[in-house]
Amino acid sequence: MPHVYILKCSDGSLYTGSTWNLEYRLAQHEFGEGGDYTRRRRPVELVWCAEFSRVDEAYGWERRIHGWSRAKKQLLIDVKYEDLPGWSRRQREAKRAEDRD
């Protein structure tokens, strides 16, 4: 099944990816075969993952998460799903405008 995952790298940065085989892909990252970004930042730790029924759903979520701030990714990792909607830039700006009125 397709997965989306977030890794915490040794430098504290977060890496988001997607794969058909999560265990195999994690091993690739750990052994330096998972891509340039994680190769230079090993060891890595899996901090969040989700399984999807379709690969296009997983890839769509990967792309979406790539655009998120670190703070929003941390809410996902911390399973604070109810707080996620308030972290979009558009909603923060609307809230600020509302507070000024």
VEXTORLO-820842 format. One record per residue (C-alpha): residue number from 1; residue in one letter; chain; x, y, z. Coordinates in Angstrom, 1 decimal. Layout:
! VEXTORLO-820842
- kemi, marti, titor, xx, yy, zz
- NUM, A, A, X, Y, Z;
...
! end
This chain:
! VEXTORLO-820842
- kemi, marti, titor, xx, yy, zz
- 1, M, A, 0.0, 0.0, 0.0;
- 2, P, A, 1.2, 3.6, -0.7;
- 3, H, A, 2.4, 5.6, 2.3;
- 4, V, A, 3.4, 9.2, 3.0;
- 5, Y, A, 6.0, 9.6, 5.7;
- 6, I, A, 8.0, 12.3, 7.6;
- 7, L, A, 11.5, 11.7, 8.8;
- 8, K, A, 13.4, 13.7, 11.4;
- 9, C, A, 17.0, 14.0, 10.3;
- 10, S, A, 20.0, 14.2, 12.5;
- 11, D, A, 20.2, 18.0, 12.0;
- 12, G, A, 16.6, 18.3, 13.2;
- 13, S, A, 15.2, 19.0, 9.8;
- 14, L, A, 12.1, 17.2, 8.5;
- 15, Y, A, 11.9, 15.2, 5.3;
- 16, T, A, 8.6, 14.2, 3.6;
- 17, G, A, 8.3, 11.4, 1.1;
- 18, S, A, 6.0, 8.8, -0.3;
- 19, T, A, 6.5, 5.2, -1.2;
- 20, W, A, 4.9, 1.8, -2.0;
- 21, N, A, 7.0, -0.1, 0.5;
- 22, L, A, 7.6, 1.9, 3.7;
- 23, E, A, 10.0, -0.6, 5.4;
- 24, Y, A, 12.2, -0.8, 2.3;
- 25, R, A, 12.2, 2.9, 1.7;
- 26, L, A, 13.2, 3.6, 5.4;
- 27, A, A, 16.1, 1.2, 5.0;
- 28, Q, A, 17.2, 3.0, 1.9;
- 29, H, A, 17.2, 6.3, 3.8;
- 30, E, A, 19.1, 4.8, 6.7;
- 31, F, A, 21.8, 3.3, 4.5;
- 32, G, A, 22.3, 6.4, 2.5;
- 33, E, A, 20.5, 5.2, -0.6;
- 34, G, A, 17.3, 7.2, -0.1;
- 35, G, A, 18.3, 10.5, -1.7;
- 36, D, A, 20.8, 13.3, -1.4;
- 37, Y, A, 18.9, 15.2, 1.3;
- 38, T, A, 18.7, 12.4, 3.8;
- 39, R, A, 22.1, 10.9, 2.8;
- 40, R, A, 23.8, 13.9, 4.3;
- 41, R, A, 21.6, 14.0, 7.4;
- 42, R, A, 21.7, 10.4, 8.8;
- 43, P, A, 20.6, 8.9, 11.0;
- 44, V, A, 17.0, 9.5, 10.3;
- 45, E, A, 13.9, 8.7, 12.4;
- 46, L, A, 10.4, 8.0, 11.2;
- 47, V, A, 8.2, 10.4, 13.1;
- 48, W, A, 4.9, 10.2, 11.2;
- 49, C, A, 3.3, 8.0, 8.4;
- 50, A, A, 0.0, 7.4, 6.9;
- 51, E, A, -1.3, 4.6, 4.6;
- 52, F, A, -3.5, 5.3, 1.5;
- 53, S, A, -5.5, 3.0, -0.7;
- 54, R, A, -4.3, 4.8, -3.9;
- 55, V, A, -0.9, 6.1, -4.9;
- 56, D, A, -2.3, 9.3, -6.3;
- 57, E, A, -3.8, 10.1, -2.9;
- 58, A, A, -0.4, 9.4, -1.2;
- 59, Y, A, 1.5, 11.5, -3.7;
- 60, G, A, -1.1, 14.3, -3.4;
- 61, W, A, -0.6, 14.4, 0.4;
- 62, E, A, 3.1, 14.3, 0.0;
- 63, R, A, 3.0, 17.4, -2.2;
- 64, R, A, 0.6, 19.1, 0.1;
- 65, I, A, 2.8, 18.5, 3.2;
- 66, H, A, 5.9, 19.7, 1.3;
- 67, G, A, 4.2, 23.2, 1.2;
- 68, W, A, 3.5, 23.3, 4.9;
- 69, S, A, 5.5, 25.2, 7.5;
- 70, R, A, 7.6, 23.3, 10.0;
- 71, A, A, 5.1, 24.3, 12.7;
- 72, K, A, 2.2, 22.8, 10.7;
- 73, K, A, 4.2, 19.6, 10.1;
- 74, Q, A, 4.9, 19.4, 13.8;
- 75, L, A, 1.1, 19.5, 14.5;
- 76, L, A, 0.7, 16.6, 12.2;
- 77, I, A, 3.5, 14.7, 13.9;
- 78, D, A, 2.0, 15.5, 17.3;
- 79, V, A, -1.4, 14.2, 16.2;
- 80, K, A, -3.0, 17.6, 16.8;
- 81, Y, A, -5.3, 17.3, 13.8;
- 82, E, A, -7.9, 19.7, 15.2;
- 83, D, A, -5.3, 22.5, 15.2;
- 84, L, A, -4.2, 22.0, 11.6;
- 85, P, A, -6.8, 24.1, 9.8;
- 86, G, A, -5.7, 27.2, 11.7;
- 87, W, A, -2.2, 26.9, 10.4;
- 88, S, A, -2.8, 27.8, 6.8;
- 89, R, A, -1.4, 31.2, 5.8;
- 90, R, A, -4.7, 32.2, 4.3;
- 91, Q, A, -6.6, 31.5, 7.5;
- 92, R, A, -4.0, 33.2, 9.7;
- 93, E, A, -4.1, 36.4, 7.5;
- 94, A, A, -7.9, 36.3, 7.6;
- 95, K, A, -7.9, 36.0, 11.4;
- 96, R, A, -5.4, 38.9, 11.6;
- 97, A, A, -7.7, 41.1, 9.4;
- 98, E, A, -10.7, 40.1, 11.4;
- 99, D, A, -8.9, 41.0, 14.7;
- 100, R, A, -8.0, 44.4, 13.3;
- 101, D, A, -11.6, 45.2, 12.4;
! end
